[in-house]
């Protein structure tokens, strides 16, 4: 590197500049990982952490928090996460047109349809279940939709990290359903929430 400010850049400096510009462009088109993944990871870590404190691992709560309060924390955290993620998706959508824009719209409608049907099914069935079993149903069904939609969305955007996050979510969800509400909440908080946080940081630092 030369000390002359008016000297033309060296080939190495030019290559580094091109690489930085390419990385910035790709990040804009694919979306900012800290907006798309980190908010959900934090929301699930906090929200399902609260649910775990209510149920514990043996059915006895670890903190004086009711199920309604724990679910309220989870829902509030998810609303905030959805706002941040929506902002990130909107930023990306402004940069794409044509087929890419259509794929994004269809993916969004699929998310909404899947979640709406999941809510209808869980509302219909959970009233006939004990508290712990109802929690397993709500968590298991919602994460099933999340995992499948991440895997399907990865095909639309050709995003392998998104595919693996969806598959990981489903695997953790299945394990939690078999172990019970407390274990389910703990595994989702640590492994899914923590996994999304780790993935967002790794994707942000990836060249």
C-alpha positions as CSV (number, residue, x, y, z in Angstrom):
1,X,0.0,0.0,0.0
2,X,1.4,3.4,-1.0
3,X,1.5,6.5,1.2
4,X,0.6,8.8,-1.7
5,X,-3.1,9.7,-1.4
6,X,-3.2,10.5,-5.2
7,X,-1.6,7.2,-6.3
8,X,-3.9,4.7,-8.1
9,X,-4.9,1.7,-6.0
10,X,-2.9,-1.4,-6.2
11,X,-4.4,-4.6,-7.8
12,X,-4.7,-6.1,-4.3
13,X,-6.6,-3.0,-3.0
14,X,-8.9,-3.0,-6.0
15,X,-9.6,-6.7,-5.5
16,X,-10.5,-6.2,-1.8
17,X,-12.8,-3.3,-2.7
18,X,-14.6,-5.4,-5.3
19,X,-15.0,-8.2,-2.8
20,X,-16.4,-5.8,-0.1
21,X,-18.9,-4.4,-2.7
22,X,-19.9,-7.9,-3.8
23,X,-20.5,-8.9,-0.2
24,X,-22.5,-5.8,0.5
25,X,-24.7,-6.4,-2.6
26,X,-25.3,-10.1,-1.7
27,X,-26.2,-9.2,1.8
28,X,-28.7,-6.6,0.6
29,X,-30.3,-9.1,-1.8
30,X,-30.4,-12.0,0.6
31,X,-31.4,-10.0,3.6
32,X,-29.6,-8.9,6.8
33,X,-29.1,-12.0,9.0
34,X,-29.3,-9.9,12.1
35,X,-32.8,-8.8,11.2
36,X,-34.0,-12.1,9.7
37,X,-32.8,-14.7,12.2
38,X,-31.5,-13.0,15.4
39,X,-34.9,-11.5,16.5
40,X,-36.5,-14.9,16.4
41,X,-33.7,-16.6,18.2
42,X,-33.8,-14.0,21.0
43,X,-37.7,-14.3,21.1
44,X,-37.6,-18.0,21.5
45,X,-34.8,-18.0,24.0
46,X,-36.7,-15.6,26.2
47,X,-40.3,-16.8,25.5
48,X,-39.7,-20.6,25.8
49,X,-37.4,-19.9,28.7
50,X,-40.3,-18.4,30.5
51,X,-42.5,-21.5,29.6
52,X,-39.7,-23.7,30.9
53,X,-39.7,-21.9,34.2
54,X,-43.4,-22.5,34.6
55,X,-43.3,-26.2,33.9
56,X,-39.8,-27.3,35.0
57,X,-38.5,-30.7,34.0
58,X,-40.7,-32.7,36.4
59,X,-43.9,-30.8,36.2
60,X,-43.0,-28.5,39.1
61,X,-42.3,-24.9,38.2
62,X,-38.9,-23.3,38.8
63,X,-40.3,-19.8,39.2
64,X,-43.6,-18.2,40.4
65,X,-44.9,-17.6,36.8
66,X,-48.2,-18.8,35.5
67,X,-48.7,-20.5,32.2
68,X,-50.7,-17.4,31.0
69,X,-47.8,-15.1,32.0
70,X,-45.2,-17.4,30.3
71,X,-47.3,-17.6,27.1
72,X,-47.7,-13.8,27.3
73,X,-43.9,-13.3,27.4
74,X,-43.5,-15.7,24.5
75,X,-46.2,-14.0,22.4
76,X,-44.9,-10.5,23.1
77,X,-41.4,-11.5,22.2
78,X,-42.6,-13.1,19.0
79,X,-44.5,-9.9,18.0
80,X,-41.4,-7.9,18.5
81,X,-39.3,-10.4,16.5
82,X,-41.9,-10.4,13.7
83,X,-41.7,-6.6,13.5
84,X,-37.9,-6.7,13.2
85,X,-37.9,-9.6,10.7
86,X,-40.7,-7.8,8.7
87,X,-38.5,-4.8,8.4
88,X,-35.6,-6.9,7.1
89,X,-37.9,-8.6,4.6
90,X,-39.3,-5.3,3.4
91,X,-35.7,-4.0,2.9
92,X,-34.9,-7.0,0.8
93,X,-38.2,-6.9,-1.2
94,X,-37.5,-3.4,-2.3
95,X,-34.4,-4.6,-4.2
96,X,-36.1,-7.5,-6.1
97,X,-38.5,-7.5,-9.0
98,X,-40.2,-10.0,-11.3
99,X,-40.0,-13.7,-10.4
100,X,-38.0,-13.1,-7.2
101,X,-40.7,-10.7,-6.0
102,X,-43.5,-13.2,-6.8
103,X,-41.7,-16.0,-5.0
104,X,-41.4,-13.7,-1.9
105,X,-45.1,-12.9,-2.0
106,X,-46.1,-16.5,-2.4
107,X,-43.8,-17.5,0.5
108,X,-45.4,-14.9,2.7
109,X,-48.9,-16.0,1.9
110,X,-47.9,-19.6,2.6
111,X,-46.6,-18.6,6.0
112,X,-49.9,-16.8,6.8
113,X,-52.0,-19.7,5.6
114,X,-50.0,-22.3,7.6
115,X,-50.1,-20.3,10.8
116,X,-53.8,-19.6,10.5
117,X,-54.7,-23.2,10.0
118,X,-52.4,-24.2,12.9
119,X,-54.1,-21.8,15.2
120,X,-57.6,-23.1,14.2
121,X,-56.5,-26.7,14.9
122,X,-54.9,-25.9,18.2
123,X,-57.8,-23.8,19.5
124,X,-60.2,-26.6,18.6
125,X,-58.2,-29.4,20.3
126,X,-56.4,-27.7,23.2
127,X,-59.7,-27.1,25.1
128,X,-60.0,-30.9,25.6
129,X,-56.4,-31.4,26.8
130,X,-54.7,-30.9,30.2
131,X,-52.5,-27.8,30.5
132,X,-49.2,-29.6,29.8
133,X,-50.6,-31.5,26.8
134,X,-52.1,-28.4,25.4
135,X,-48.7,-26.6,25.6
136,X,-47.1,-29.5,23.8
137,X,-49.7,-29.3,21.1
138,X,-49.3,-25.5,20.6
139,X,-45.5,-25.6,20.6
140,X,-45.2,-28.7,18.5
141,X,-47.7,-27.6,15.8
142,X,-46.3,-24.0,15.6
143,X,-42.7,-25.2,15.2
144,X,-43.7,-27.8,12.7
145,X,-45.1,-25.0,10.5
146,X,-42.0,-22.9,11.1
147,X,-39.6,-25.7,10.3
148,X,-41.4,-26.8,7.1
149,X,-41.8,-23.2,5.9
150,X,-38.1,-22.5,6.4
151,X,-37.2,-25.6,4.5
152,X,-39.7,-24.7,1.7
153,X,-38.6,-21.1,1.6
154,X,-35.0,-22.2,1.2
155,X,-35.9,-23.7,-2.1
156,X,-37.4,-20.5,-3.3
157,X,-34.4,-18.5,-2.3
158,X,-31.7,-21.2,-2.8
159,X,-30.6,-20.7,0.8
160,X,-29.0,-23.8,2.4
161,X,-28.6,-22.2,5.8
162,X,-32.4,-21.6,5.9
163,X,-33.0,-25.2,5.0
164,X,-30.8,-26.5,7.7
165,X,-32.4,-24.2,10.3
166,X,-35.8,-25.5,9.3
167,X,-34.6,-29.2,9.6
168,X,-33.0,-28.4,12.9
169,X,-36.1,-26.8,14.3
170,X,-38.2,-29.9,13.3
171,X,-35.7,-32.3,14.8
172,X,-35.7,-30.4,18.1
173,X,-39.4,-30.1,18.1
174,X,-39.9,-33.8,17.6
175,X,-37.6,-34.6,20.5
176,X,-39.4,-32.1,22.8
177,X,-42.8,-33.5,21.9
178,X,-41.7,-36.9,23.1
179,X,-40.1,-35.7,26.3
180,X,-42.9,-33.4,27.6
181,X,-43.7,-29.7,28.0
182,X,-40.9,-28.7,30.3
183,X,-38.2,-30.5,28.2
184,X,-39.8,-29.2,25.0
185,X,-39.6,-25.6,26.2
186,X,-36.0,-26.0,27.4
187,X,-34.8,-27.6,24.2
188,X,-36.6,-25.1,22.0
189,X,-35.2,-22.2,24.0
190,X,-31.6,-23.4,24.0
191,X,-31.3,-25.3,20.8
192,X,-33.7,-23.5,18.4
193,X,-33.4,-20.1,20.0
194,X,-29.7,-20.4,20.5
195,X,-29.3,-22.0,17.1
196,X,-30.9,-19.1,15.3
197,X,-28.8,-16.6,17.3
198,X,-25.6,-18.5,16.4
199,X,-26.7,-18.8,12.7
200,X,-27.4,-15.1,12.5
201,X,-24.0,-14.2,13.8
202,X,-22.2,-16.7,11.6
203,X,-24.0,-15.6,8.5
204,X,-23.3,-12.0,9.3
205,X,-19.6,-12.7,9.5
206,X,-19.5,-15.1,6.6
207,X,-17.6,-13.6,3.5
